Each structure stands twice: as structure tokens, then as C-alpha cells.
Amino acid sequence: MATNSLVYAEAIEYFQSFATYPQVQAELRGILHDQVKRLYPMYAVCEQYATLRRTLRETRVQVLSQASRAHRDMRRRLMVRLCRPPISSH
């Protein structure tokens, strides 16, 4: 059996959110080393790839969250302006 190391990177990306990540990483490396022919790139490159993907995903979530808040605030301000009673010209 053979697998591309980028598959390993995507698995590591997922497992990095686990509290037991170091143990899971070691077990996965052991299984891959003993039972699977690894195609390059190397583990270290894949781990950096996984970390980069997680960072980008977290940044994307933060940006979307900030944009949603800004949109919600803008709608709220617009509704306040639209719902004000007209100013009388006495």
C-alpha cells in the first residue's frame, strides 16, 4: 500500500486540534512507517503544510466573523435611522 504524504498532512491538520495530538501523531507515524510506503514530500514538510492550512482556515473564520459583525452593526444603524420619527420643521 502507498499514499502521498500530503494525505498525511491533511490527517495531521485534523489531529492537531486533539488534546492527544503528540500521541496520535506518533501512532500514525508508526503505522505509516511499518505498513505503508510513503511517497514524498517528507513528514516535516507535510506538518508545516498542515499547520499553514489550519492557520489560514482560522484566519478565514476570524475575517468572516468580523465581516458578519460589521454587517450586523451597519444594518442596526440603518434600521435606527429609518425608524426615527421625522424631524418637524416648526
C-alpha positions as CSV (number, residue, x, y, z in Angstrom):
1,M,0.0,0.0,0.0
2,A,1.3,3.5,-0.8
3,T,0.0,7.0,0.0
4,N,1.0,10.5,-0.9
5,S,2.5,12.4,2.1
6,L,0.0,15.2,1.6
7,V,-2.7,12.8,2.7
8,Y,-0.6,12.5,5.9
9,A,-0.5,16.3,6.1
10,E,-4.3,16.6,5.9
11,A,-4.7,13.9,8.6
12,I,-2.2,15.8,10.8
13,E,-4.1,19.1,10.2
14,Y,-7.2,17.4,11.6
15,F,-5.4,15.7,14.5
16,Q,-3.7,19.0,15.6
17,S,-7.0,20.0,17.2
18,F,-6.9,17.0,19.5
19,A,-5.5,17.3,23.1
20,T,-3.7,14.0,22.5
21,Y,-2.1,15.2,19.2
22,P,1.5,14.2,20.1
23,Q,0.4,10.6,20.9
24,V,-1.8,10.4,17.8
25,Q,1.0,11.8,15.6
26,A,3.4,9.2,17.0
27,E,1.0,6.3,16.5
28,L,0.2,7.5,12.9
29,R,3.8,7.7,12.0
30,G,4.4,4.2,13.4
31,I,1.6,2.8,11.3
32,L,2.7,4.5,8.2
33,H,6.4,3.5,8.8
34,D,5.5,-0.1,9.3
35,Q,2.6,-0.7,6.9
36,V,2.5,2.0,4.2
37,K,5.0,3.0,1.5
38,R,5.3,6.8,1.8
39,L,5.6,8.9,-1.3
40,Y,7.4,12.2,-0.9
41,P,7.4,15.1,0.4
42,M,8.9,14.3,3.8
43,Y,6.9,14.4,7.1
44,A,8.3,17.7,8.3
45,V,7.1,19.5,5.1
46,C,3.7,17.9,5.5
47,E,3.5,19.0,9.1
48,Q,4.3,22.6,8.1
49,Y,1.7,22.3,5.3
50,A,-0.9,21.1,7.9
51,T,-0.1,24.0,10.2
52,L,-0.3,26.5,7.4
53,R,-3.7,25.2,6.3
54,R,-5.0,25.4,9.9
55,T,-3.7,28.9,10.3
56,L,-5.3,30.0,7.0
57,R,-8.6,28.4,8.0
58,E,-8.7,30.1,11.4
59,T,-7.8,33.4,9.8
60,R,-10.6,33.0,7.3
61,V,-13.1,32.2,10.1
62,Q,-12.0,35.3,12.0
63,V,-12.3,37.5,8.9
64,L,-15.8,36.2,8.2
65,S,-16.8,36.7,11.8
66,Q,-15.6,40.3,11.7
67,A,-17.4,41.0,8.4
68,S,-20.6,39.5,9.8
69,R,-20.4,41.8,12.9
70,A,-19.7,44.8,10.7
71,H,-22.7,43.9,8.5
72,R,-24.9,43.4,11.5
73,D,-23.8,46.7,13.0
74,M,-24.4,48.5,9.8
75,R,-27.9,47.1,9.4
76,R,-28.7,48.0,13.0
77,R,-27.6,51.6,12.5
78,L,-29.6,51.8,9.3
79,M,-32.7,50.5,11.0
80,V,-32.3,53.1,13.8
81,R,-32.1,55.9,11.2
82,L,-35.1,54.5,9.2
83,C,-37.3,54.1,12.3
84,R,-36.7,57.6,13.8
85,P,-39.7,59.9,13.6
86,P,-39.3,62.7,11.1
87,I,-38.0,65.9,12.5
88,S,-40.7,68.6,12.5
89,S,-39.9,71.9,10.9
90,H,-41.7,74.2,13.4
